[in-house]
């Protein structure tokens, strides 16, 4: 499977609480969401700590099993374990660059984006 995002893609990431303010569980991240979180292999507070994008495969209470779209090339929960839901910086909702690939992310209408 090819990676969903390419180098140079520019994405809008929305915080979970802003996506579902009218639902009983506004912080909930769902399977299938693409989430951004700080790389768990880097020490907290590191000035060079980077955000990682992965798709949520399963949720286990406050933990997420995340996987890359290209399993043979991806470093994900199989390598660093589950990601705490509290460590999620946001959910991908929109790709705004490059122009030929501009799109609301699938499912973003139910998360507050415009209807498809």
N, C-alpha and C positions, 0 to 999 in steps of 0.2 A: 504494500500500500504506500502511496506517495504521501509525504508530509502535507498537512493541511495548510500550513503557513510557510512562506518562503522568506529568505533573508531580504530585508528591505520593506516587508509588509508593515504598514502602520495600522495599529488597532486601537479601538476605543475599549477600555476596560472599565466596567462599572462595578462598584462595590455591591456585594450581595444585599445589604440592607436597603440600598437605594433602588434595587430592582423589584423587590416584592413588598413595598410598604403596606399594602392593603391585605396581605395574606396573614393567616395565623402564625406562620413560621417565616418571618421575613429574612432570616439569616440562612435559610436552607439552600444548599447547593445540590443540584440533581444530577443523577447519572446522565451522561451525554454532554453536560456543560463543559466548555473548555475554560479552565481556570488558570489564573496567574498566581504564583506563590514564590516566595524566596527560596532559592536553591538550598535544600536541607543539608547538602554536603559542605556548605560554607559556614563558617562560624557566625552566629548572630552578632550584629553590630559591625561586621566587616564593611569597610568603605567600598569594596569592590563587589559586594554581594549582588547577584543578578536575579532577575525575575525569570521564572521558568513557566512555559505554557504546556499544559497536559490536559487530556480529556479525562473526566471523572468516569471511572468504570463502575464502582460501587461505593455506597456510603455505609459506614458502620458507626452509627451514633455521631460522635464528634470527629471521626476520622474518615479520610477519603482514600480509596485505592485509585491511583491515577496511572494512566498508560499513555505512551506516545502512539501516534498513528502509524509509525513505522517500527514495529516491534524489534526487528533485527538490528536497528540502528539507535534505538531509544534507551535512555537511562530514565527509569521511572520507579514506581513503587516496588517493582521486583528487585530493585537494587538498594533503594534507600528507605523502604518501608512506607507505611501509610503517612499521609500528610494530615495534620490537624486542620479541621475546618476553620478554626480561628486564625490560622496562618494564611488563609486565602486572601490575597490583596484585591482580587476582583474576578469577574467573569467576562469573557470576550463577548461583545455585543455587536461590533461593527468594524469592518475593514474599510478604511478611508483612503488608502494608497497601496498600490498604484491604481490609477484611474480606471484601467480596464478590468480591475478585479474588485471595485467598490461593491460592497454588499452588506446588508444587515445579516448578522449571523443567524443560522437556522434556530428557530425557537425564540428569537429575541422579541417577537411581538408579544408573547405571553409574559416576557420579562420587562415590558415597558417600552419596547421599540415599536416602530410603526407596523401595522399589519401588512403581511405579505400579500 
